[in-house]
């Protein structure tokens, strides 16, 4: 299958982008790398690292609490990062952006702060990452909230008809992965939100795999909550974002409380600050806040639509090559539904062995169950290999991957 060059990032621009990632130039052990593990963690451009180093070297102080020059600089830079992320997601106001450690913390925040109780129900899908499965299992055991699963169609697509039949007045929240880390499939979020809201249910989207790779506008989606992680979108680890509609955040109580969350306190009472501060307890990861803001700017400069098209073309090329050598693809049959993730198996070969052999050629993928153990257990599949793409990956890298896989496939 030929790549559609017109739909990819132009070569000259791609070279400039790759120049921003030192490891792509320096390689490992003196040899170049092919990094296809972006669904786990992306590489970071020098602009993000420099922005974080600037904090540590030029104004390494507390935001908000100190009124001296260094403290004011941190406060200014964190506010700037919050505003950048708000625009990146299409939020109505900066105060709808809460900085967290990662997507997992954002989802746990919602599960603990919504005050759901016995008699209420939460719906998740059958392809959720553990981050959006275990909090609801725990809530169900602790408080009696019913946890319901909507299962995919035979083609691994979201079952809108079955979902609508499942909705009733007991369902208070629908919490779904937006783009699956299992297979790259993006759920029809707009239609899901419409159906949920018609039944007066809130909707939370796990956007860890969507926000870095495709256009996302939380207001156009009409989502109530949206969580993401910095380490999957060119940003630092240990920083994430929870978007929430402001009127909802105002009513919610934080599940973690302490310094910097209150206006005032006495020995027996306290007055909470308004969102987002009341959800950001303790001294924050200021370098991480600044880093994720810089990462969002970087993605915007390249262009989300351009990134999405680029990954889709590489996916088509890789999927066709794997199918020709007898591989089986996890997820929808239509390549265009699987974004920048290619999960696969080769009959007769262990998925971990494939990953190890690829690594010998400095081609880095992920193998296993990808924190979606529930799906693999339900389908009695021990695991798979996952090649996940991003804006700096190239046609030449895809060819190197397929050539290596062709040699590995001969070992069956």
QUICORBEL-V533404 format. One record per residue. OMEGA is omega in degrees with one decimal (999 if undefined). Layout:
omega: [OMEGA:OMEGA]
This chain:
omega: [179.2:175.3:176.0:-175.7:-178.2:-178.5:-177.6:174.2:-177.9:-174.1:-178.5:177.5:179.5:177.6:177.4:178.9:-177.6:176.8:178.5:-177.1:-173.7:-176.3:177.4:176.0:-174.1:-179.3:178.8:-178.7:179.5:-179.8:179.4:179.1:167.3:-174.6:-179.4:179.3:-173.0:177.5:175.2:-179.6:177.6:169.0:179.9:177.4:-178.6:-179.6:179.1:-179.9:-179.8:179.2:178.9:177.9:178.6:176.7:-175.6:-174.8:-170.3:178.8:-175.2:-175.8:179.8:172.0:170.1:-170.9:-173.9:-174.6:176.8:-172.8:-179.5:178.7:179.0:179.6:178.5:179.7:180.0:-176.9:178.2:177.2:177.9:178.9:179.4:179.6:178.4:179.6:177.9:178.0:179.7:-178.0:-178.4:179.2:-178.4:-177.5:-177.5:-176.0:176.7:-178.7:176.7:174.7:-179.9:174.4:-174.1:177.6:-178.5:-179.9:178.3:179.8:177.9:177.3:-179.9:-177.3:-178.0:-170.2:-178.8:179.0:173.9:-174.9:-179.1:-175.8:175.2:178.3:175.1:177.8:168.7:-179.4:-178.3:-176.7:-177.0:165.7:179.7:179.2:179.8:175.2:-174.0:178.3:-178.2:173.0:-179.9:178.8:179.8:-179.9:-174.6:-170.9:177.5:174.8:-179.6:178.9:-175.7:-178.9:171.6:-174.8:-177.8:174.6:179.6:179.1:177.5:174.1:-179.6:-177.3:-177.7:-179.2:178.1:178.8:-178.8:177.9:-178.5:-175.8:173.1:-173.7:175.9:-177.8:-178.7:-178.1:170.7:-176.9:-170.6:170.0:178.7:170.9:-173.4:173.7:177.4:-172.1:178.7:-179.2:177.0:-178.4:178.0:-169.3:-178.9:179.6:178.9:-179.6:-179.1:-179.6:-178.8:-178.5:175.9:178.2:176.2:176.3:174.9:179.7:172.6:178.9:171.1:-174.3:-177.1:-177.8:-179.2:-175.2:179.6:-165.2:-174.3:177.4:176.3:175.8:-172.8:178.8:176.1:176.2:-176.4:178.6:177.7:176.9:-179.9:-176.5:177.1:179.8:179.4:-172.8:177.0:-176.2:176.2:-177.4:-179.2:171.5:179.3:176.0:177.8:-177.6:166.3:170.2:173.2:175.0:-168.8:-178.2:175.1:179.9:179.0:-175.5:-175.5:173.5:179.7:177.1:174.7:-171.3:-179.4:-178.5:176.1:176.8:-174.5:172.3:-175.1:176.0:171.6:179.6:-177.9:178.5:176.7:176.3:-177.2:167.9:177.4:174.7:3.5:-171.3:-175.6:178.6:-175.8:-173.8:173.7:178.8:-171.5:176.4:-173.0:177.6:177.3:176.8:-178.9:-179.2:-179.2:174.6:178.9:177.5:178.0:177.8:-179.3:179.8:178.9:-180.0:178.5:179.6:-176.7:-180.0:-179.9:178.9:-178.8:179.8:-178.7:-179.7:-179.6:-179.9:177.1:178.5:179.7:-178.2:-178.6:-179.1:179.3:-179.7:179.6:179.1:179.9:178.6:174.0:178.1:174.7:-175.4:174.1:178.1:-178.6:-179.7:-179.4:-177.2:-175.9:178.5:-171.7:171.9:-175.8:-179.7:175.3:176.5:-170.9:170.9:172.4:-179.1:177.7:-179.8:178.2:-176.4:177.6:178.8:178.4:-179.2:179.5:179.8:175.7:-179.2:176.7:175.5:-178.2:173.5:-168.0:178.5:177.4:178.0:179.9:-177.3:166.5:-179.9:173.4:-177.7:-175.8:-178.7:-179.0:178.3:-179.2:-177.7:178.4:175.8:-174.6:-179.7:178.8:172.5:178.3:171.3:-176.8:-165.9:174.4:-168.1:-177.4:179.9:-170.8:175.1:-179.3:177.6:177.8:178.7:177.1:178.6:-178.1:177.4:178.1:179.5:177.7:177.5:178.6:-178.4:179.4:-176.4:-177.4:999]
